[in-house]
């Protein structure tokens, strides 16, 4: 549908840079034109820089997430300690268990 409408438009409806008399025609083989060594190094540099930026950003995001988790854990422990001082906890419940913080148990110790 779209291409049938486009094919019916009059030729030369918009500017065509190929027919511009000020632009000389290309004299070489268009299949042998390459960016060369400079183009390769430019793209290689962009790729390496992108990888370094992505790795650095993931480290920063991970660091911020861990800091938030530590803050939450410390706040939960502080609240649990305050509740324990006030006598609000049962004797068999530890402050970490009451705050919903998971405790890691190493069985190798």
MARVEXVO-948172 format. One record per residue: x, y, z of N, C-alpha, C in turn; residue in one letter; chain. Coordinates in Angstrom, 3 decimals. Layout:
n_east / n_north / n_up / ca_east / ca_north / ca_up / c_east / c_north / c_up / code / unit
X / Y / Z / X / Y / Z / X / Y / Z / A / A
...
// end
This chain:
n_east / n_north / n_up / ca_east / ca_north / ca_up / c_east / c_north / c_up / code / unit
0.828 / -1.187 / 0.000 / 0.000 / 0.000 / 0.000 / 0.875 / 1.256 / 0.000 / X / A
1.808 / 1.310 / 0.945 / 2.651 / 2.501 / 1.064 / 3.515 / 2.693 / -0.173 / X / A
4.117 / 1.599 / -0.648 / 5.026 / 1.720 / -1.796 / 4.271 / 2.044 / -3.079 / X / A
3.026 / 1.615 / -3.166 / 2.264 / 1.962 / -4.371 / 1.976 / 3.456 / -4.411 / X / A
1.760 / 4.059 / -3.252 / 1.542 / 5.508 / -3.196 / 2.837 / 6.238 / -3.520 / X / A
3.946 / 5.780 / -2.983 / 5.243 / 6.414 / -3.225 / 5.623 / 6.314 / -4.702 / X / A
5.332 / 5.173 / -5.320 / 5.718 / 5.005 / -6.726 / 4.930 / 5.919 / -7.655 / X / A
3.762 / 6.397 / -7.234 / 2.946 / 7.279 / -8.074 / 3.318 / 8.749 / -7.941 / X / A
4.169 / 9.090 / -6.974 / 4.570 / 10.487 / -6.812 / 5.418 / 10.929 / -7.997 / X / A
5.306 / 12.192 / -8.372 / 6.120 / 12.671 / -9.497 / 7.600 / 12.665 / -9.140 / X / A
8.416 / 12.388 / -10.117 / 9.860 / 12.328 / -9.911 / 10.388 / 13.731 / -9.651 / X / A
11.333 / 13.838 / -8.735 / 11.903 / 15.146 / -8.423 / 11.049 / 15.961 / -7.476 / X / A
10.209 / 15.289 / -6.701 / 9.339 / 15.997 / -5.768 / 10.141 / 16.708 / -4.690 / X / A
11.203 / 16.105 / -4.227 / 12.055 / 16.715 / -3.210 / 13.461 / 16.883 / -3.739 / X / A
14.336 / 17.465 / -2.944 / 15.719 / 17.638 / -3.402 / 16.421 / 16.289 / -3.527 / X / A
17.176 / 16.114 / -4.569 / 17.899 / 14.875 / -4.814 / 19.383 / 15.200 / -4.903 / X / A
20.180 / 14.808 / -3.916 / 21.599 / 15.175 / -3.948 / 22.387 / 14.470 / -5.048 / X / A
21.864 / 13.383 / -5.593 / 22.588 / 12.670 / -6.646 / 22.616 / 13.488 / -7.936 / X / A
21.531 / 14.193 / -8.215 / 21.445 / 14.976 / -9.446 / 22.006 / 16.382 / -9.297 / X / A
22.567 / 16.709 / -8.141 / 23.096 / 18.057 / -7.929 / 24.321 / 18.269 / -8.824 / X / A
24.333 / 19.310 / -9.660 / 25.473 / 19.525 / -10.564 / 26.735 / 19.981 / -9.838 / X / A
26.629 / 20.449 / -8.596 / 27.801 / 20.912 / -7.864 / 28.583 / 19.768 / -7.224 / X / A
27.952 / 18.610 / -7.075 / 28.620 / 17.456 / -6.478 / 29.178 / 16.599 / -7.610 / X / A
30.502 / 16.412 / -7.660 / 31.064 / 15.597 / -8.743 / 30.726 / 14.120 / -8.528 / X / A
30.543 / 13.360 / -9.592 / 30.236 / 11.932 / -9.444 / 31.448 / 11.166 / -8.911 / X / A
31.171 / 10.077 / -8.193 / 32.230 / 9.243 / -7.625 / 32.882 / 8.444 / -8.740 / X / A
34.210 / 8.474 / -8.800 / 34.941 / 7.827 / -9.890 / 35.457 / 6.438 / -9.530 / X / A
35.495 / 6.058 / -8.245 / 36.066 / 4.775 / -7.831 / 35.041 / 3.665 / -7.785 / X / A
35.512 / 2.505 / -7.345 / 34.638 / 1.348 / -7.174 / 33.976 / 1.453 / -5.800 / X / A
32.655 / 1.546 / -5.725 / 31.998 / 1.705 / -4.420 / 32.139 / 0.475 / -3.525 / X / A
32.519 / -0.670 / -4.075 / 32.684 / -1.881 / -3.273 / 34.026 / -1.930 / -2.553 / X / A
34.975 / -1.101 / -2.949 / 36.297 / -1.125 / -2.322 / 36.497 / 0.006 / -1.329 / X / A
35.507 / 0.815 / -1.111 / 35.630 / 1.935 / -0.175 / 35.460 / 1.397 / 1.242 / X / A
36.455 / 1.634 / 2.100 / 36.422 / 1.180 / 3.485 / 36.860 / 2.315 / 4.400 / X / A
36.529 / 2.237 / 5.680 / 36.978 / 3.275 / 6.605 / 38.467 / 3.198 / 6.904 / X / A
39.094 / 2.081 / 6.619 / 40.529 / 1.955 / 6.815 / 40.908 / 1.673 / 8.254 / X / A
42.201 / 1.782 / 8.515 / 42.747 / 1.489 / 9.840 / 42.260 / 2.514 / 10.859 / X / A
42.192 / 3.779 / 10.453 / 41.730 / 4.823 / 11.380 / 40.290 / 4.569 / 11.814 / X / A
39.448 / 4.153 / 10.889 / 38.061 / 3.836 / 11.232 / 37.960 / 2.645 / 12.163 / X / A
38.801 / 1.644 / 11.920 / 38.809 / 0.477 / 12.796 / 39.193 / 0.870 / 14.215 / X / A
40.276 / 1.659 / 14.346 / 40.716 / 2.063 / 15.677 / 39.686 / 2.955 / 16.366 / X / A
39.004 / 3.788 / 15.618 / 37.976 / 4.647 / 16.216 / 36.836 / 3.802 / 16.781 / X / A
36.345 / 2.842 / 16.010 / 35.256 / 1.983 / 16.475 / 35.729 / 1.089 / 17.621 / X / A
36.960 / 0.602 / 17.543 / 37.517 / -0.216 / 18.620 / 37.591 / 0.586 / 19.918 / X / A
38.038 / 1.842 / 19.826 / 38.116 / 2.701 / 21.006 / 36.731 / 2.934 / 21.607 / X / A
35.740 / 3.174 / 20.767 / 34.376 / 3.384 / 21.260 / 33.860 / 2.118 / 21.944 / X / A
34.142 / 0.953 / 21.376 / 33.681 / -0.303 / 21.972 / 34.339 / -0.553 / 23.325 / X / A
35.654 / -0.351 / 23.409 / 36.365 / -0.565 / 24.678 / 35.899 / 0.438 / 25.727 / X / A
35.736 / 1.693 / 25.333 / 35.253 / 2.707 / 26.278 / 33.854 / 2.356 / 26.768 / X / A
32.996 / 1.855 / 25.882 / 31.642 / 1.467 / 26.286 / 31.674 / 0.327 / 27.293 / X / A
32.546 / -0.637 / 27.079 / 32.655 / -1.760 / 28.017 / 33.109 / -1.266 / 29.386 / X / A
34.125 / -0.390 / 29.414 / 34.588 / 0.144 / 30.696 / 33.493 / 0.947 / 31.398 / X / A
32.737 / 1.720 / 30.653 / 31.664 / 2.517 / 31.250 / 30.576 / 1.608 / 31.810 / X / A
30.223 / 0.555 / 31.093 / 29.185 / -0.364 / 31.566 / 29.636 / -1.090 / 32.828 / X / A
30.880 / -1.554 / 32.859 / 31.400 / -2.249 / 34.045 / 31.444 / -1.299 / 35.236 / X / A
31.911 / -0.075 / 35.023 / 31.983 / 0.902 / 36.106 / 30.590 / 1.236 / 36.633 / X / A
29.628 / 1.397 / 35.742 / 28.274 / 1.727 / 36.172 / 27.652 / 0.574 / 36.954 / X / A
27.898 / -0.661 / 36.543 / 27.344 / -1.790 / 37.295 / 27.966 / -1.880 / 38.684 / X / A
29.265 / -1.560 / 38.806 / 29.898 / -1.530 / 40.132 / 29.268 / -0.463 / 41.010 / X / A
29.035 / 0.700 / 40.442 / 28.443 / 1.786 / 41.226 / 27.025 / 1.450 / 41.666 / X / A
26.248 / 0.861 / 40.783 / 24.880 / 0.482 / 41.137 / 24.895 / -0.578 / 42.230 / X / A
25.783 / -1.557 / 42.106 / 25.891 / -2.603 / 43.125 / 26.292 / -2.009 / 44.467 / X / A
27.243 / -1.067 / 44.462 / 27.711 / -0.431 / 45.694 / 26.574 / 0.338 / 46.373 / X / A
25.786 / 1.062 / 45.588 / 24.662 / 1.812 / 46.157 / 23.626 / 0.854 / 46.730 / X / A
23.367 / -0.256 / 46.033 / 22.393 / -1.225 / 46.528 / 22.862 / -1.845 / 47.841 / X / A
24.151 / -2.200 / 47.921 / 24.683 / -2.787 / 49.152 / 24.637 / -1.796 / 50.305 / X / A
24.930 / -0.537 / 50.036 / 24.848 / 0.472 / 51.101 / 23.427 / 0.587 / 51.628 / X / A
22.448 / 0.537 / 50.738 / 21.056 / 0.588 / 51.167 / 20.679 / -0.615 / 52.011 / X / A
21.156 / -1.790 / 51.607 / 20.871 / -2.995 / 52.387 / 21.509 / -2.919 / 53.765 / X / A
22.730 / -2.401 / 53.851 / 23.408 / -2.275 / 55.143 / 22.660 / -1.286 / 56.025 / X / A
22.222 / -0.165 / 55.439 / 21.453 / 0.813 / 56.227 / 20.175 / 0.190 / 56.773 / X / A
19.465 / -0.560 / 55.922 / 18.232 / -1.203 / 56.373 / 18.518 / -2.209 / 57.482 / X / A
19.586 / -2.971 / 57.325 / 19.940 / -3.973 / 58.326 / 20.306 / -3.314 / 59.656 / X / A
21.092 / -2.234 / 59.597 / 21.469 / -1.533 / 60.826 / 20.249 / -0.912 / 61.504 / X / A
19.360 / -0.348 / 60.707 / 18.144 / 0.239 / 61.276 / 17.279 / -0.843 / 61.917 / X / A
17.170 / -2.002 / 61.268 / 16.381 / -3.094 / 61.837 / 17.004 / -3.596 / 63.133 / X / A
18.325 / -3.705 / 63.171 / 18.993 / -4.134 / 64.401 / 18.822 / -3.102 / 65.507 / X / A
18.877 / -1.818 / 65.155 / 18.695 / -0.772 / 66.157 / 17.278 / -0.821 / 66.727 / X / A
16.285 / -0.977 / 65.849 / 14.905 / -1.066 / 66.328 / 14.697 / -2.316 / 67.184 / X / A
15.299 / -3.423 / 66.783 / 15.165 / -4.654 / 67.562 / 15.831 / -4.503 / 68.921 / X / A
16.974 / -3.822 / 68.967 / 17.653 / -3.608 / 70.247 / 16.818 / -2.708 / 71.148 / X / A
16.194 / -1.691 / 70.576 / 15.335 / -0.813 / 71.377 / 14.133 / -1.579 / 71.916 / X / A
13.561 / -2.452 / 71.079 / 12.425 / -3.246 / 71.538 / 12.855 / -4.237 / 72.614 / X / A
14.055 / -4.790 / 72.488 / 14.546 / -5.742 / 73.487 / 14.786 / -5.040 / 74.815 / X / A
15.294 / -3.806 / 74.748 / 15.509 / -3.046 / 75.985 / 14.185 / -2.721 / 76.659 / X / A
13.172 / -2.497 / 75.860 / 11.866 / -2.179 / 76.424 / 11.139 / -3.439 / 76.890 / X / A
11.683 / -4.613 / 76.596 / 11.082 / -5.866 / 77.045 / 9.926 / -6.313 / 76.185 / X / A
9.890 / -5.899 / 74.944 / 8.774 / -6.242 / 74.073 / 8.970 / -7.562 / 73.338 / X / A
10.146 / -8.168 / 73.404 / 10.402 / -9.402 / 72.671 / 10.275 / -10.611 / 73.581 / X / A
9.936 / -11.716 / 72.956 / 9.912 / -12.979 / 73.691 / 11.356 / -13.405 / 73.946 / X / A
11.633 / -14.171 / 75.005 / 13.013 / -14.524 / 75.338 / 13.707 / -15.397 / 74.290 / X / A
12.956 / -16.181 / 73.486 / 13.597 / -17.051 / 72.505 / 13.778 / -16.390 / 71.138 / X / A
13.402 / -15.127 / 70.987 / 13.508 / -14.418 / 69.714 / 14.693 / -13.469 / 69.790 / X / A
15.590 / -13.580 / 68.821 / 16.742 / -12.675 / 68.783 / 16.352 / -11.395 / 68.052 / X / A
17.082 / -10.310 / 68.255 / 16.743 / -9.057 / 67.577 / 16.768 / -9.169 / 66.055 / X / A
17.684 / -9.935 / 65.507 / 17.750 / -10.053 / 64.049 / 16.537 / -10.811 / 63.517 / X / A
16.057 / -11.818 / 64.268 / 14.890 / -12.575 / 63.831 / 13.634 / -11.720 / 63.870 / X / A
13.521 / -10.841 / 64.827 / 12.312 / -10.038 / 64.956 / 12.231 / -8.955 / 63.901 / X / A
13.364 / -8.526 / 63.378 / 13.357 / -7.453 / 62.389 / 13.174 / -7.984 / 60.978 / X / A
13.105 / -9.275 / 60.796 / 12.924 / -9.837 / 59.468 / 14.209 / -9.928 / 58.672 / X / A
15.338 / -9.802 / 59.334 / 16.622 / -9.880 / 58.650 / 17.077 / -11.327 / 58.673 / X / A
17.435 / -11.823 / 57.515 / 17.892 / -13.201 / 57.447 / 19.283 / -13.313 / 58.041 / X / A
19.501 / -14.380 / 58.790 / 20.817 / -14.603 / 59.381 / 21.491 / -15.715 / 58.604 / X / A
22.748 / -15.539 / 58.327 / 23.517 / -16.540 / 57.611 / 24.126 / -17.494 / 58.624 / X / A
23.958 / -18.761 / 58.354 / 24.487 / -19.772 / 59.247 / 25.558 / -20.539 / 58.492 / X / A
26.792 / -20.454 / 58.980 / 27.894 / -21.200 / 58.393 / 28.081 / -22.473 / 59.194 / X / A
27.914 / -23.585 / 58.563 / 28.016 / -24.862 / 59.260 / 29.455 / -25.358 / 59.333 / X / A
30.377 / -24.706 / 58.649 / 31.768 / -25.146 / 58.651 / 32.535 / -24.663 / 59.871 / X / A
31.997 / -23.783 / 60.646 / 32.732 / -23.195 / 61.773 / 32.788 / -24.123 / 62.946 / X / A
// end
